[in-house]
Amino acid sequence: MTIDTCKFAGQKAIVRVDFNVPLDENGKITDDTRIRGALPTLKKVLEEGGALIIMSHMGKPKGKVNAKFSLSQIVDAVSEKLGVPVQFAPDCAKAGEAAAALKAGEVLLLENLRFYPEEEGKPVGIDKADPAFEEAKKAMKESQKEFSKTLASYADIYINDAFGTAHRKHASTAVIADYFDADHKMLGYLMEKEVQAVDNVLSNIKRPFTAIMGGSKVSTKIGIIENLMDKVDNLILCGGMTYTFAKAMGGNVGTSICEEDKLDLALSIMEKAKAKGVNLVLGVDCVAADKFSNDANTQVVPAGNIPEGWEGLDAGPETRALFAKAIEDAKTILWNGPAGVFEFDNFTAGSRAVADAIAKATANGAFSLIGGGDSVACINKFGMADQVSYISTGGGALLEAIEGKVLPGIAAIKG
């Protein structure tokens, strides 16, 4: 069954979305890309006379109720975007009555699924080394099934439109699908588009292929970096991980973010790139600051010669030029992770240089895929969303799909 062939009239549909949107200190949404991305699916259910139950997670509350991560903060924004009032269920596992009372055209948003440890299915408060861990894990799997069954009981149809969490075998993204037959579970429009975009990058590579991987840690990106080595012509590694590489090469990085225990890993990545003929592009200079603040004093210094008490917060001018050269000639581009602390206006130059080069390449016929919350926030901050080929709502899911892994959220529906 697909979302286009399904008849929603008189049915209740429970839709897993990814409304894990960034909020400021006052609980206001700073980037609503993910909400806007889910609208075609949500509106399809309502326009066809169905009732809508929306579920999502927000942040990492670790299985405990935490007001900071309450979805109550986004009810008004979702109402405004959908154009109908949205009811709120303050406990996602006790929303049976509210769901049963829903009439055609009405909407219910469930509280953060991750307030329950059953959503992620991991035992809480017990160490993996504890002999009792395996028993706790088994018990949690049973609890997760019950939790999934409860969520499934609210609706007739299940739609997964949360590509951002499709790589997790969580209650709401995979296990719940077991309680619906093939004619009553489907992917939403956003998921279908995401799967197609990944396919475009993987199955239809036009060369040169340039990937830009940013972010603070090499360790969180190692799987994708190694996988990309077999696919790309140019691999740009930027952001905070610049300084782990700089230190690995014997440089001084001041107080910059640096994974001291990953220096050997950084060197092995450099060796692999050389062996595979991949052009590995690393930062050669940076904009260093005397504190982690937008109004810090700054100086441009070599990435491996940062004075004590200073930290690299953005790519320097030479580095920006190197990045642009590797991007502008590309025909396939993947960008995940900024080149600096773009949230501070004074440290956006590196990320903007990347975005400008991608826009230029796209205008010249390249296929550009932007994925991961921060890269998306970058592109939106610069007002350049319409100058790239596709913006993905998934970070980890996009990377795992590109690594060639089967995503549980998709497999649960497609088999």
C-alpha positions in Angstrom: 0.0 0.0 0.0 1.2 3.5 -0.8 0.1 6.8 0.6 -1.4 7.7 -2.8 -3.5 4.5 -3.1 -4.7 4.4 0.6 -8.3 5.6 1.4 -8.1 7.7 4.6 -11.8 8.7 4.8 -13.2 7.6 8.2 -9.8 6.2 9.3 -7.4 7.2 12.0 -3.8 7.4 10.9 -0.9 7.4 13.3 2.1 9.1 11.7 5.7 9.0 13.0 7.3 12.3 12.1 10.6 13.8 13.0 9.7 16.9 14.9 13.0 17.0 16.7 13.4 20.7 15.9 15.9 23.0 17.4 14.5 25.4 20.1 16.0 28.5 21.6 16.2 29.1 25.4 12.6 30.3 25.3 11.3 27.2 23.7 10.8 28.9 20.3 11.6 26.9 17.1 14.7 28.3 15.3 14.4 26.0 12.2 11.1 24.5 11.2 12.4 22.5 8.2 11.4 19.2 9.6 7.8 20.3 10.3 7.4 21.8 6.9 8.8 18.6 5.4 6.1 16.4 6.9 3.2 18.7 5.9 2.3 17.0 2.6 1.8 13.6 4.3 -0.2 15.1 7.3 -2.4 17.2 5.0 -3.1 14.2 2.7 -4.7 12.3 5.6 -6.8 15.3 6.7 -7.9 16.4 3.2 -9.2 12.8 2.5 -11.3 12.8 5.6 -9.1 11.0 8.1 -8.2 11.8 11.7 -4.5 12.3 12.5 -2.4 11.2 15.4 1.1 12.6 15.3 4.0 11.1 17.2 7.7 12.2 17.5 10.7 12.4 19.8 12.6 15.5 20.8 16.1 15.5 22.1 17.6 12.9 24.4 15.6 12.8 27.6 17.0 9.2 28.3 13.6 7.7 29.1 12.6 10.3 31.7 10.1 13.1 31.6 11.9 16.4 31.0 10.0 19.7 30.4 12.9 21.0 28.3 12.1 18.3 25.7 8.3 18.5 25.8 6.5 18.6 22.5 3.9 20.9 24.1 6.3 23.6 23.1 5.6 23.1 19.4 1.8 22.6 19.4 1.1 26.2 18.3 3.6 26.0 15.4 2.2 22.7 14.2 -1.4 24.1 14.4 -0.3 27.1 12.4 1.4 25.1 9.7 -1.4 22.6 9.4 -4.1 25.2 9.5 -6.2 23.3 12.1 -6.2 23.3 15.9 -3.9 20.5 17.3 -4.9 18.7 20.5 -2.1 17.5 22.8 -1.8 14.3 24.8 0.5 14.9 27.7 1.3 11.2 28.0 1.9 9.3 24.8 1.2 5.9 26.4 -2.1 7.0 27.9 -3.7 8.7 24.9 -6.3 6.0 24.1 -9.4 8.0 25.1 -8.2 11.2 23.3 -7.4 9.1 20.2 -10.8 7.3 20.3 -12.6 10.6 20.5 -10.9 12.1 17.4 -13.2 12.9 14.5 -12.4 13.3 10.8 -10.2 16.3 10.2 -9.0 16.5 13.9 -5.4 16.2 15.0 -3.8 14.9 18.2 -0.1 15.3 19.0 1.4 12.9 21.4 4.0 13.9 24.0 7.7 13.0 23.4 8.0 9.2 22.8 11.4 9.1 24.4 10.0 10.0 27.8 9.5 6.3 27.9 12.6 4.1 27.8 10.6 1.5 25.8 10.7 3.8 22.8 14.5 3.2 22.3 14.3 -0.2 23.9 17.4 0.2 26.0 17.6 -0.8 29.7 17.9 2.3 31.9 20.2 2.5 34.9 22.1 -0.7 34.3 25.6 -1.0 33.0 26.4 -3.3 30.0 29.1 -5.0 32.0 26.6 -5.9 34.7 25.8 -9.7 34.6 22.1 -8.8 34.9 22.2 -6.6 31.7 21.2 -9.4 29.3 18.1 -10.2 31.4 17.2 -6.5 31.6 17.6 -6.2 27.8 15.2 -9.1 27.2 12.7 -7.7 29.7 12.9 -4.3 27.9 12.3 -5.9 24.5 9.0 -7.3 25.9 8.1 -3.9 27.3 8.9 -2.3 24.0 6.5 -4.6 22.2 3.7 -3.7 24.7 4.5 0.0 24.3 4.4 -0.4 20.5 1.1 -2.3 20.7 -0.4 0.6 22.8 0.6 3.2 20.2 -0.7 1.0 17.4 -4.1 0.6 19.2 -4.8 4.3 18.6 -5.2 4.0 14.9 -6.2 2.0 11.8 -3.2 3.0 9.7 0.5 3.5 10.4 2.6 5.9 8.3 6.3 6.4 8.8 7.4 9.8 7.6 10.4 10.2 9.9 13.5 9.6 7.8 15.6 11.2 10.4 15.0 8.2 12.7 14.6 5.4 10.1 18.0 4.0 11.1 16.8 3.2 14.6 14.8 0.1 15.5 12.7 2.0 18.0 9.1 1.3 19.0 7.5 4.0 16.9 9.8 3.6 13.9 9.9 -0.1 13.4 8.3 -2.3 16.0 4.9 -0.7 15.7 4.7 -1.8 12.1 4.3 -5.4 13.2 0.8 -4.5 14.5 -0.4 -3.4 11.0 -0.9 -5.6 7.9 0.7 -4.7 4.6 -2.5 -2.8 3.5 -2.4 -0.6 6.6 1.2 0.6 6.8 3.2 2.8 4.4 5.9 5.3 3.9 5.0 9.0 3.9 5.8 11.4 1.1 9.0 12.7 2.8 10.3 9.2 3.3 9.7 8.3 -0.3 11.6 11.4 -1.5 14.5 10.7 0.9 14.9 7.1 -0.4 14.9 8.5 -3.9 17.5 11.2 -3.1 19.9 8.6 -1.5 19.4 6.4 -4.6 20.4 9.4 -6.8 23.6 9.8 -4.9 24.5 6.1 -4.7 23.2 4.6 -7.9 23.7 7.5 -10.2 27.1 9.0 -9.3 28.3 11.5 -11.8 32.0 12.3 -11.3 33.8 14.0 -9.8 32.0 13.2 -6.5 32.8 15.5 -3.5 31.7 14.8 0.0 32.0 17.4 2.8 31.9 16.0 6.3 31.9 18.5 9.1 31.2 18.3 12.8 33.1 18.1 16.0 34.2 14.5 16.2 35.9 12.1 13.9 34.6 9.2 16.0 31.0 9.8 15.2 31.7 10.0 11.4 34.2 7.2 11.0 31.8 4.7 9.5 30.6 7.0 6.8 34.2 8.4 6.2 35.5 4.9 5.6 32.5 4.0 3.3 32.9 7.2 1.3 36.5 6.4 0.6 35.3 3.8 -1.9 32.9 6.2 -3.6 34.3 9.8 -3.7 37.0 11.6 -5.6 37.3 14.4 -3.1 36.7 14.2 0.7 36.6 17.4 2.7 36.8 17.0 6.5 36.1 20.2 8.3 34.6 21.7 11.5 35.9 20.6 14.9 37.5 17.4 13.5 40.1 19.6 11.8 42.0 20.0 15.0 42.2 16.2 15.7 43.9 15.9 12.3 46.1 18.9 13.0 47.3 17.5 16.3 47.8 14.0 14.8 50.2 15.6 12.4 52.2 17.1 15.3 50.5 20.5 15.4 49.5 22.7 18.3 45.7 23.3 18.5 45.5 25.4 21.7 42.1 24.8 23.4 40.4 23.7 20.2 38.1 20.7 20.3 40.2 17.6 19.8 39.8 13.9 20.3 43.1 13.0 21.9 42.3 9.3 21.8 41.6 9.4 18.0 45.0 10.8 16.7 46.0 7.3 15.3 42.6 7.0 13.7 43.1 10.4 12.0 46.5 9.3 10.6 45.0 6.0 9.4 42.2 7.9 7.5 44.9 10.0 5.8 46.8 6.8 4.8 43.7 5.1 3.5 42.8 8.2 1.4 46.2 8.2 -0.1 46.1 4.4 -0.8 42.7 4.7 -2.5 43.6 7.8 -4.6 41.1 10.0 -2.8 41.9 13.7 -2.6 41.5 14.3 1.2 41.1 18.1 1.8 41.8 19.2 5.4 41.9 22.7 6.9 45.3 24.5 6.6 44.4 27.6 8.4 41.6 28.7 10.8 40.0 31.6 12.5 41.0 31.2 16.1 39.2 32.9 19.0 40.3 33.7 22.6 36.9 32.4 23.9 33.9 30.5 22.7 31.8 33.5 21.9 30.5 35.5 18.9 32.3 38.6 20.2 35.6 36.9 20.9 38.9 38.4 19.7 40.1 36.6 16.5 43.2 35.9 14.5 43.9 33.8 11.4 46.5 31.2 12.2 47.7 27.9 10.7 45.4 25.0 11.8 48.4 23.3 13.4 49.8 26.4 15.1 47.1 27.8 17.3 48.4 29.7 20.3 47.7 28.5 23.9 44.4 29.8 25.2 43.0 30.2 21.7 40.6 27.8 19.8 39.8 27.3 16.1 36.1 28.2 15.5 36.0 28.5 11.7 37.9 27.7 8.5 40.5 30.3 7.4 40.7 32.0 4.0 43.2 29.6 2.5 41.1 26.6 3.6 37.9 28.2 2.2 39.6 28.5 -1.2 40.7 24.8 -1.1 37.2 23.7 -0.2 35.7 25.8 -3.0 38.1 24.3 -5.6 37.2 20.7 -4.6 33.4 21.5 -4.7 32.9 23.7 -7.7 34.1 21.2 -10.3 32.0 18.3 -8.7 29.0 16.7 -10.4 27.8 14.9 -7.3 28.0 16.6 -3.9 27.1 15.4 -0.4 27.3 17.8 2.6 26.9 16.8 6.2 28.2 19.1 8.9 29.3 22.7 9.0 32.8 24.0 8.6 32.8 26.1 11.8 30.6 27.4 14.6 28.1 28.8 12.2 25.6 29.6 15.0 27.9 32.6 15.8 27.5 35.1 12.9 31.2 36.0 13.1 32.2 32.4 12.4 30.0 31.6 9.4 32.6 32.3 6.6 33.8 28.7 6.3 30.3 27.2 6.1 29.2 30.0 3.7 32.1 29.3 1.4 31.0 25.6 1.3 27.4 26.6 0.6 28.4 29.2 -2.1 30.5 26.6 -3.9 27.8 24.0 -3.7 25.3 26.5 -5.1 27.7 27.3 -8.0 28.3 23.6 -8.8 24.5 22.9 -8.7 23.9 25.8 -11.1 26.4 24.1 -13.4 24.5 20.8 -13.3 25.7 19.0 -10.2 23.4 16.9 -8.0 23.8 18.3 -4.4 22.4 16.5 -1.4 22.5 18.4 2.0 21.8 16.3 5.1 22.1 16.5 8.8 20.5 19.0 11.1 23.4 21.5 11.2 24.0 21.6 7.4 20.3 22.1 6.8 20.3 24.9 9.4 23.3 26.4 7.6 21.7 26.4 4.2 18.5 27.9 5.7 20.4 30.5 7.7 22.1 31.6 4.4 18.8 31.6 2.6 20.1 29.2 0.0 17.7 26.3 0.2 16.5 26.8 -3.3 20.0 26.7 -4.7 20.8 23.0 -4.0 19.2 19.9 -5.4 17.8 18.2 -2.3 17.8 18.9 1.5 17.4 15.8 3.6 15.7 15.8 7.0 17.9 12.9 8.2 21.4 13.1 9.7 22.3 9.7 10.9 19.7 8.0 8.8 21.1 9.6 5.6 24.6 8.6 6.5 23.7 5.0 7.3 21.7 4.8 4.0 24.8 6.1 2.1 26.9 3.5 4.0 24.6 0.9 2.4 22.9 -0.2 5.6 19.3 -1.4 5.6 17.3 1.1 7.6 14.9 -0.7 10.0 12.2 2.0 9.6 12.0 1.3 5.9 12.5 -2.5 6.2 9.6 -2.7 8.7 7.2 -1.4 6.0 8.8 -2.6 2.7 10.1 -5.9 4.1 
